[in-house]
Amino acid sequence: MNPRKRLRELISGALKDKASLIKATLTTKRAVSSVRVAVIRATTHASASPPPDHRVAAILDLGNRSVPVICACVGAITDRLHRTRDPFVALKCLYVLHRLIVKGSLSFYPADGGHNSLNLSGFATRSGGESRELSPWVRWYAGVLEQSIMTLKILGNSSVTYTRKSINFDKITVIAKDSKLRRQNAVSEIESLVCMVEDMSRAPESLHWRKNDVVHEVMVLVSEDYRAAQFQIMLRLSELGERVGKLSYAELTELQTCLRRLEGCKERMIELFMRRRNDAFWEMVRRTAAEIDEVKEEWERQSLVLWNADEGKSTESTRRGGRVGDATNQMLLLPYNSQ
């Protein structure tokens, strides 16, 4: 980008921040005013670097206060996010919101879309050069967070481990034995987690942009979410354990489709997050998928045997004047009724 143009953008951004700060301080509600000021100071136009730690800490501290304050905090971030066309400001807003989610303020995020939705699929900047190349990262990151929020709400806060250091893959089997996951929910939860991984895998191809400080910090947070998603998927697959053979045919098919989609993300996820390669995770996915294939093949083999047996009986019945159809209809329902 032309240095003069960049300088003009910085001056323009600084003036916008100043105007926003003045407007925020004039807000009659003191609590709301302090929240807006904290958000603006953490997401300024002045720097291409991530929000300073002390600025983020000030916002996270707001997450420890009353429900109205937390809601005002989330609202202030999303309002600023939707009003800006600066990719650096947008990435900072999303980053701060992500930190709030990790902290556990998810339950205060609006359930329905509206103005606070993270739908930034149309985000674009009028600037060129560096700013334009960052726009795809804004669109991708917003999509990742939106799916993460949906997934965490489906799983429930009680089943999600936000403290990354407490995740221990070596104790998956032990944890699964004490798990109270219900079979009917496990498959749908895995499907949502797979959607989460799929969105992560769609990161822009310009991997060199990870050298950008803001993008680098974003990728660190997303990689930790990916690790948490691996843990949650492994936990559910381990919890299903030997009960895979007791799933209905429809559940087996849904789970099989999910695991195939997940395996389709493997190479891209390893490319993005080599440190999160986790061969044990991919081996469990492969082994479970192979087990499902075997169970479905056995079901189909038994169905074929029943079909042939019923066909022979029907033929004999026809010769004797009997009716055909009842046995066949009963056989077709077998995969969905057998447990």
PELIN-V860812 format. One record per residue. N is the residue number from 1. PHI is phi in degrees with one decimal (* if undefined). NEAR is the number of other ideal C-beta (glycine too) atoms within 10 Angstrom. D_LAST is the distance of its C-alpha to the last C-alpha in whole Angstrom. Layout:
n->[N & N]
phi->[PHI & PHI]
near->[NEAR & NEAR]
d_last->[D_LAST & D_LAST]
//
This chain:
n->[1 & 2 & 3 & 4 & 5 & 6 & 7 & 8 & 9 & 10 & 11 & 12 & 13 & 14 & 15 & 16 & 17 & 18 & 19 & 20 & 21 & 22 & 23 & 24 & 25 & 26 & 27 & 28 & 29 & 30 & 31 & 32 & 33 & 34 & 35 & 36 & 37 & 38 & 39 & 40 & 41 & 42 & 43 & 44 & 45 & 46 & 47 & 48 & 49 & 50 & 51 & 52 & 53 & 54 & 55 & 56 & 57 & 58 & 59 & 60 & 61 & 62 & 63 & 64 & 65 & 66 & 67 & 68 & 69 & 70 & 71 & 72 & 73 & 74 & 75 & 76 & 77 & 78 & 79 & 80 & 81 & 82 & 83 & 84 & 85 & 86 & 87 & 88 & 89 & 90 & 91 & 92 & 93 & 94 & 95 & 96 & 97 & 98 & 99 & 100 & 101 & 102 & 103 & 104 & 105 & 106 & 107 & 108 & 109 & 110 & 111 & 112 & 113 & 114 & 115 & 116 & 117 & 118 & 119 & 120 & 121 & 122 & 123 & 124 & 125 & 126 & 127 & 128 & 129 & 130 & 131 & 132 & 133 & 134 & 135 & 136 & 137 & 138 & 139 & 140 & 141 & 142 & 143 & 144 & 145 & 146 & 147 & 148 & 149 & 150 & 151 & 152 & 153 & 154 & 155 & 156 & 157 & 158 & 159 & 160 & 161 & 162 & 163 & 164 & 165 & 166 & 167 & 168 & 169 & 170 & 171 & 172 & 173 & 174 & 175 & 176 & 177 & 178 & 179 & 180 & 181 & 182 & 183 & 184 & 185 & 186 & 187 & 188 & 189 & 190 & 191 & 192 & 193 & 194 & 195 & 196 & 197 & 198 & 199 & 200 & 201 & 202 & 203 & 204 & 205 & 206 & 207 & 208 & 209 & 210 & 211 & 212 & 213 & 214 & 215 & 216 & 217 & 218 & 219 & 220 & 221 & 222 & 223 & 224 & 225 & 226 & 227 & 228 & 229 & 230 & 231 & 232 & 233 & 234 & 235 & 236 & 237 & 238 & 239 & 240 & 241 & 242 & 243 & 244 & 245 & 246 & 247 & 248 & 249 & 250 & 251 & 252 & 253 & 254 & 255 & 256 & 257 & 258 & 259 & 260 & 261 & 262 & 263 & 264 & 265 & 266 & 267 & 268 & 269 & 270 & 271 & 272 & 273 & 274 & 275 & 276 & 277 & 278 & 279 & 280 & 281 & 282 & 283 & 284 & 285 & 286 & 287 & 288 & 289 & 290 & 291 & 292 & 293 & 294 & 295 & 296 & 297 & 298 & 299 & 300 & 301 & 302 & 303 & 304 & 305 & 306 & 307 & 308 & 309 & 310 & 311 & 312 & 313 & 314 & 315 & 316 & 317 & 318 & 319 & 320 & 321 & 322 & 323 & 324 & 325 & 326 & 327 & 328 & 329 & 330 & 331 & 332 & 333 & 334 & 335 & 336 & 337 & 338 & 339]
phi->[* & -59.2 & -54.8 & -66.3 & -64.6 & -63.5 & -64.4 & -61.6 & -65.5 & -65.9 & -65.1 & -61.8 & -64.0 & -63.1 & -66.6 & -64.0 & -62.9 & -61.8 & -65.1 & -65.8 & -65.9 & -62.8 & -62.1 & -66.0 & -69.9 & -85.1 & -63.6 & -65.2 & -81.8 & -61.8 & -63.5 & -64.7 & -60.4 & -64.2 & -65.7 & -63.6 & -62.3 & -62.7 & -68.0 & -63.6 & -66.5 & -84.8 & -128.0 & -72.1 & -80.0 & -65.8 & -132.8 & -92.5 & -89.6 & -62.0 & -57.5 & -57.2 & -56.9 & -68.9 & -72.1 & -66.2 & -60.5 & -64.5 & -73.5 & -62.6 & -63.8 & -65.0 & -69.2 & -94.9 & -97.2 & -68.7 & -56.9 & -58.2 & -67.8 & -63.9 & -62.8 & -64.4 & -65.2 & -62.0 & -63.8 & -64.0 & -65.8 & -69.2 & -63.2 & -64.6 & -59.8 & -81.0 & -94.1 & -91.8 & -122.7 & -93.6 & -63.2 & -66.3 & -63.4 & -62.3 & -64.1 & -64.8 & -61.4 & -64.7 & -62.6 & -64.0 & -61.9 & -60.5 & -63.0 & -66.6 & -62.7 & -61.1 & -67.8 & 115.7 & -89.5 & -57.6 & -62.9 & -98.4 & -76.8 & -55.7 & -69.0 & -97.7 & -65.3 & 67.9 & -64.4 & -90.4 & -65.9 & -91.4 & -71.0 & -115.0 & -61.2 & -100.0 & -65.0 & -156.3 & -115.2 & -80.5 & -76.2 & -110.5 & 56.6 & -57.9 & -63.0 & -65.3 & -71.4 & -85.5 & -56.4 & -59.3 & -67.7 & -63.1 & -62.4 & -65.3 & -62.8 & -62.3 & -64.7 & -62.7 & -66.6 & -60.4 & -68.0 & -62.9 & -62.6 & -62.0 & -65.2 & -65.6 & -72.0 & -67.7 & -72.0 & 90.4 & -57.3 & -67.7 & -101.5 & -106.0 & -92.9 & -83.9 & -79.7 & -56.8 & -65.8 & -84.1 & -73.5 & -131.4 & -66.2 & -69.6 & -108.1 & -54.8 & -62.3 & -64.3 & -64.7 & -63.4 & -64.5 & -93.3 & -72.3 & -110.5 & -62.4 & -92.3 & -55.8 & -68.0 & -92.9 & -57.7 & -65.7 & -67.0 & -67.9 & -61.5 & -60.4 & -68.3 & -65.0 & -65.8 & -58.7 & -62.1 & -66.3 & -59.9 & -63.4 & -61.3 & -68.5 & -90.1 & -57.5 & -53.3 & -70.9 & -73.8 & -63.5 & -64.3 & -73.8 & -67.5 & -74.6 & -70.4 & -59.1 & -65.7 & -62.8 & -59.7 & -65.9 & -61.5 & -64.8 & -64.0 & -65.1 & -64.9 & -63.8 & -70.3 & -65.1 & -62.9 & -62.5 & -65.0 & -66.2 & -57.5 & -60.5 & -66.5 & -68.1 & -61.3 & -60.6 & -73.0 & -66.5 & -69.3 & -66.0 & -64.7 & 44.6 & -71.9 & -81.3 & -55.1 & -68.4 & -100.4 & -70.5 & -70.2 & -61.1 & -64.8 & -65.9 & -60.5 & -64.7 & -64.1 & -65.4 & -59.9 & -62.6 & -59.9 & -68.9 & -66.1 & -62.9 & -64.2 & -62.9 & -68.2 & -92.6 & -54.8 & -61.6 & -66.2 & -68.6 & -67.5 & -63.4 & -75.7 & -130.6 & -57.2 & -68.9 & -104.5 & -53.8 & 50.1 & -59.1 & -62.9 & -63.0 & -68.0 & -68.6 & -65.2 & -62.1 & -63.4 & -65.6 & -66.5 & -62.3 & -66.9 & -65.2 & -63.3 & -57.8 & -64.8 & -63.3 & -66.6 & -63.2 & -66.2 & -61.3 & -67.3 & -65.3 & -64.8 & -63.7 & -66.5 & -62.7 & -64.2 & -59.7 & -63.5 & -65.0 & -68.1 & -65.2 & -65.5 & -65.6 & -66.6 & -63.5 & -64.6 & -64.3 & -64.6 & -61.6 & -93.1 & 95.7 & -79.5 & -105.0 & -106.4 & 136.9 & -62.7 & -65.1 & -63.9 & -61.4 & -64.5 & -66.5 & -64.1 & -86.2 & -54.7 & -60.0 & -91.3 & -104.5 & -74.9 & -126.3]
near->[13 & 9 & 7 & 8 & 12 & 15 & 11 & 11 & 17 & 14 & 12 & 12 & 18 & 13 & 11 & 17 & 17 & 12 & 11 & 20 & 15 & 9 & 12 & 19 & 12 & 8 & 14 & 6 & 11 & 9 & 15 & 17 & 16 & 18 & 27 & 24 & 17 & 23 & 30 & 22 & 18 & 23 & 28 & 21 & 21 & 11 & 14 & 17 & 12 & 22 & 24 & 13 & 8 & 9 & 19 & 19 & 13 & 18 & 24 & 17 & 11 & 21 & 17 & 11 & 13 & 10 & 9 & 13 & 16 & 20 & 15 & 22 & 28 & 23 & 19 & 23 & 25 & 21 & 15 & 20 & 24 & 16 & 12 & 20 & 14 & 20 & 25 & 26 & 21 & 27 & 26 & 30 & 27 & 25 & 24 & 26 & 24 & 21 & 19 & 22 & 20 & 18 & 14 & 15 & 20 & 17 & 11 & 17 & 21 & 14 & 10 & 6 & 10 & 9 & 9 & 16 & 13 & 22 & 13 & 20 & 10 & 6 & 19 & 14 & 19 & 7 & 17 & 11 & 11 & 15 & 19 & 14 & 16 & 23 & 19 & 18 & 24 & 26 & 19 & 19 & 29 & 22 & 17 & 26 & 23 & 18 & 19 & 25 & 19 & 14 & 22 & 24 & 15 & 15 & 17 & 10 & 11 & 6 & 16 & 15 & 15 & 14 & 9 & 12 & 6 & 8 & 16 & 11 & 15 & 7 & 9 & 20 & 12 & 11 & 16 & 17 & 10 & 7 & 15 & 7 & 16 & 9 & 14 & 10 & 14 & 20 & 19 & 14 & 20 & 22 & 18 & 19 & 26 & 24 & 19 & 23 & 23 & 17 & 20 & 24 & 19 & 14 & 24 & 16 & 9 & 13 & 12 & 9 & 19 & 16 & 8 & 21 & 13 & 23 & 23 & 12 & 19 & 26 & 21 & 13 & 18 & 22 & 17 & 17 & 21 & 21 & 19 & 21 & 23 & 23 & 22 & 22 & 23 & 21 & 24 & 22 & 23 & 18 & 20 & 22 & 11 & 7 & 11 & 16 & 14 & 13 & 20 & 16 & 17 & 11 & 19 & 21 & 15 & 16 & 24 & 17 & 13 & 21 & 22 & 13 & 14 & 25 & 14 & 13 & 17 & 16 & 10 & 16 & 24 & 14 & 11 & 18 & 21 & 9 & 7 & 16 & 12 & 18 & 8 & 13 & 22 & 16 & 10 & 19 & 21 & 14 & 11 & 21 & 17 & 11 & 17 & 21 & 13 & 11 & 17 & 15 & 10 & 11 & 16 & 12 & 10 & 14 & 16 & 11 & 11 & 16 & 15 & 10 & 12 & 18 & 14 & 10 & 13 & 17 & 11 & 10 & 15 & 11 & 8 & 6 & 6 & 12 & 9 & 13 & 8 & 12 & 17 & 13 & 9 & 12 & 18 & 12 & 9 & 14 & 17 & 11 & 9 & 12 & 8]
d_last->[64 & 68 & 69 & 71 & 68 & 66 & 68 & 68 & 65 & 65 & 68 & 66 & 63 & 65 & 67 & 63 & 62 & 65 & 65 & 62 & 63 & 66 & 63 & 61 & 64 & 65 & 62 & 63 & 59 & 60 & 57 & 56 & 59 & 58 & 54 & 56 & 58 & 56 & 54 & 57 & 58 & 55 & 55 & 58 & 59 & 62 & 60 & 57 & 56 & 53 & 54 & 56 & 54 & 56 & 55 & 51 & 52 & 54 & 51 & 48 & 50 & 50 & 46 & 47 & 49 & 48 & 46 & 48 & 50 & 46 & 46 & 49 & 49 & 46 & 48 & 51 & 49 & 47 & 50 & 52 & 49 & 50 & 53 & 54 & 54 & 55 & 52 & 54 & 53 & 50 & 49 & 50 & 49 & 45 & 46 & 47 & 44 & 42 & 43 & 43 & 39 & 39 & 41 & 38 & 40 & 37 & 37 & 40 & 39 & 39 & 36 & 37 & 39 & 43 & 46 & 44 & 41 & 41 & 41 & 44 & 43 & 47 & 49 & 52 & 55 & 58 & 60 & 60 & 59 & 57 & 56 & 55 & 53 & 51 & 50 & 47 & 46 & 46 & 44 & 41 & 41 & 41 & 38 & 36 & 37 & 36 & 32 & 33 & 34 & 31 & 28 & 30 & 29 & 26 & 25 & 28 & 31 & 29 & 27 & 30 & 32 & 35 & 37 & 37 & 39 & 36 & 33 & 33 & 30 & 31 & 29 & 26 & 24 & 26 & 25 & 22 & 21 & 23 & 21 & 20 & 18 & 15 & 12 & 13 & 16 & 16 & 16 & 18 & 21 & 20 & 21 & 24 & 25 & 25 & 28 & 30 & 30 & 31 & 34 & 35 & 35 & 37 & 40 & 44 & 45 & 48 & 47 & 51 & 51 & 49 & 52 & 53 & 53 & 51 & 48 & 48 & 47 & 45 & 43 & 43 & 41 & 39 & 38 & 37 & 35 & 33 & 33 & 31 & 29 & 28 & 28 & 25 & 23 & 23 & 22 & 19 & 18 & 19 & 17 & 14 & 15 & 13 & 10 & 10 & 8 & 5 & 6 & 6 & 9 & 11 & 11 & 11 & 14 & 16 & 16 & 17 & 20 & 21 & 21 & 23 & 25 & 26 & 27 & 29 & 31 & 32 & 35 & 37 & 35 & 37 & 40 & 40 & 39 & 40 & 40 & 36 & 35 & 33 & 32 & 29 & 28 & 28 & 27 & 23 & 23 & 23 & 21 & 18 & 19 & 19 & 16 & 14 & 16 & 16 & 12 & 13 & 15 & 13 & 11 & 14 & 16 & 14 & 14 & 18 & 18 & 17 & 19 & 22 & 21 & 21 & 24 & 26 & 26 & 26 & 30 & 31 & 30 & 32 & 35 & 35 & 35 & 31 & 29 & 27 & 24 & 21 & 19 & 19 & 18 & 15 & 14 & 15 & 12 & 10 & 8 & 8 & 6 & 4 & 0]
//
